[in-house]
């Protein structure tokens, strides 16, 4: 356990609880959890340890949410795993290219894309509210593997913030899922990408396991509660949370780009 105060440990655990809830509903929990970890850990702690600990915490909450969704929501687990394996490959490729690429060039582009997505969701109130009319076609599945798997997986390895939100949007658009089913599918995909990243960080010794274990308990509670909330409230509620997270992501990227 790093040398941090009891008050900060409590704050980190509460942040893990809230992040788990947000991530289960619509993705984007890392927008809260990672900055809090970076601020809460001692200043001499390498950034990689915050990233590794974040993944160790997040994978527990994501798995709990995925199990909750799979039990109560219509989820095609086989398709979700296929997309997840593609996302794992895409994330690895993105991480490989990240070392030689400036993300400062990409962040403004991502902000424009997010604002366009927000405008689309606002102007199309029916987006993600109607249940799927039937099983996905082979063409739709391949499109989802390419976009949500390889494409967003690559983005996750290259930059990262908002990956869960992008997955929900892509799965809703490509597979014609309602937002609740898209969130459920995204959790399974996220389990795959988080597992790959965690394995890398663990191999590098960049995980604070004691702190991660404590925070993971709260993240699991938040993730399970968030999944239950989304299932109970439905797609309309998820839509509101989605727009809130999209605008928060834009603000976070803008801050990192021009103010940090």
HURAKA-V185630 format. One line per field, one symbol per residue. phi: phi as a letter, one per 20 degrees, with the letter a starting at -180 (. if undefined). psi: psi as a letter, one per 30 degrees, with the letter a starting at -180 (. if undefined). burial: + if it has 24 or more other C-alpha atoms within 12 Angstrom, else -. A space follows every 50 residues. Layout:
phi: ???
psi: ???
burial: ???
This chain:
phi: .fecfffffffffffffffffgfffbnnfffeffgfffeefgfefgffff fffgfffffffffffffffffcdfcefffffgfffffffffffffffffd cefffegffffffffffffffffdgefmdefffrffffffffffffefef fffffffecogngffffffffffeelefffffffffffffgfffffffgf fffemdceffffffffffffffffffffffffenfffffffgfffffffg fffffffcdf
psi: klilleeeeeeeeeeeeeeeeeeeeglgfffeeeeeeeeflkffkkeeee eeeeeeeefeeeeeeeeeefefljkjeeeeeeeeeeeeeeeeeeeefefg kjffefeeeeeeeeeeeeeeeefiffkgfklkfalkleeeeeeeeeeede eeeeeeeedekgeeeeeeeeeeeefhlleeeeeeeeeeeeeeeeeeeeee eeefhhkieeeeeeeeeeeeeeeeeeeeeeeefaeeeeeeeeeeeeeeee eeeeeeefe.
burial: -+------+-++++++++++++++++++++++++-+++-++------+++ ++++++++++++++++++++--+++++-+++++++++++++++++----- --+---+--++--++-++--+-----+++--+---+---++-++++++++ ++++++++++++++++++++++++++++++++++++++++++++++++-+ ++---++++-+++++++++++++++++++++--+++++++++++++++++ +++-------
